[in-house]
Amino acid sequence: MFVVGTAGHVDHGKSTLVKALTGIDPDRLREEQERAMTIDLGFAWLTLPSGREISLVDVPGHERFIKNMLAGVGGLDAALLVIAADEGPMPQTAEHLAILDLLGIARGLVVLTKADLVDAEWLALVSEEVRERLAGTTLAGAPLLSVSALTGQGLPELVAALDRVLAAAAPPADSGRPRLPIDRVFTMTGFGTVVTGTLTGGSLRVGDEVEVQPGDRPARIRGLQSHKRKVETAAPGSRVAVNLSGLAVGDLRRGDVLTTPGWLRPTDRLDLHLRMIAAAPRPLRQNELVDFFTGAAEVAGRVTLLDADELAPGASGWVQIRLAAPVAAARGDRYIIRQPSPSLTIGGGAIVDPRPRRHRRFDQAVLARLATLQQGTPAEQVLQALAAGPLDLKTLSERTGLAQAELGLVVRDLLAAGAALVLDPAPAALPRPADYLTTPAGWRALVEALTGALAGYHRQYPLRPGAPREEIRSRLGLAPRLFDRAIGLAVGQGLVVDEEALLRLPDHRIAFTPAQAAAADRLLAALGAPATAPPSLTELAADPELVAALAHQGKLVRVSESAAFLSDTYAAMVDWALATIDSTGGVTVAGLRDRFNTSRKHALALLEHLDQRRLTRRQGDVRVRW
């Protein structure tokens, strides 16, 4: 199934032509019928002689309703540029043609309507003017036909020509990522919420769990219709009405995108390649406010010109746009920008990076990266995306715009060539969706950052055996899953040691300075006099770092904030306590105190320490085995 849209100046006969071709009046609103002027999007359908089914999207031609027109021209397979033969090209003819050109719509027909109102000589003059206007656009060389919707003149030839144009078109691709930019939201009695749009990227099925972006709003498909026929599955390239459960009409608006969960993330910053139309009234300036259109969405934004001080009419350049609200968009999506006042189309192009970082202007590395993302081979695009840091396959697919199947083949070849690697000490034969990939250079940079963070921690705390994992992750600013994968590979390569939730460099050892060694000897001597009732750590003004280092070396055991025993003494007291429990059924604070001639404070601290270790537990005044 294919989607064909009309375009052209107001009152040039677009809706009349659609009705003559299909028998369906696309002007569904009472105001449209009363005024004989299309205000919002209209829809109809037709079966061509070949059996191909097409959906027809009729758009408004009046300058006041160009924004409504833009909501309907996304996802078109072909266009009918409609021009009244008695008037010839008019202002909105030029703007609609510029929009089709910016959106890259290269298939279509030029239809001269109202041919019954002019003679052959006039028709030839208008035809020549139209061909001049088409030069340099995507519709240059498109078939030009003259018709009369009132008399039927030329309509069979138009249908046949449209069939031939679409015969050369590849079927709409199914990448497994369905997207339905919502252009209508309404309620049907007995059914509830219904949305419509042109489906691209994949199929939708009754019963599918879906989500609406932006906003991560979950829903389920209760029913599907295409051309007012119920279907169980809607294929890409079709006009679809979707009956949703889980969302009310008030939860939705034109410009939202219906899709499958988990892959399409909203964004409020985009990297764009922008082409200004030659008819733009003036240059586009740095930080200028514009209206941004993609799919069926419209949102205000400000532009950062990355490679120029201003973009003149007819010029092209790199732009980052900061949007006032997020949109659900992917790499490769086409867009239009308009100046807000007076409202006028000034340029457009394709989204190159849907989730970029903020860029400095005139940064040559950034410009080179964007050029690669735009024009490079799939392998170059993947490597360029990975140059910014490790990415999982889902994010990599989003950044490059490559479907999972194609991306898998590209990644397989890059891994085989050693141009990419998986952050896993024992990677699977083929990368899994949750796997992180990077380049060898990216891995070296990550290792340098990781080992540098550990070295810095060891210098800051030389008496500690290692750094807590979360401390190092925080210093590196990595997501938990990415950090765990990186640590796993670093440990597997012998670059890092992971022990007891602490990380250290392989050559890190606790080493006392002469002054620290002397302080350690004094502390150990003090804890041994007497060994079973030593002075508190507070009384000894013991350095906590030194105490922890001696505990790690096994020379003492800290049983509370202020109490510690020499290791041999601690072992003897614990062995007696556990043996007493085993022989008598329990041990008391008093019993431990009397046996080792210690204080109640020391005995209680030791038994509470054993409770914390889950070697004992308290029953009244007695400790028993855990």
Order of alpha helices (4+ residues) and beta strands (2+ residues): beta-alpha-alpha-beta-beta-alpha-beta-alpha-beta-alpha-beta-alpha-beta-beta-beta-beta-beta-beta-beta-beta-beta-beta-beta-beta-beta-beta-beta-beta-beta-alpha-alpha-beta-alpha-alpha-beta-beta-alpha-beta-alpha-alpha-beta-beta-alpha-alpha-beta-beta-alpha-beta-alpha-alpha-beta-beta
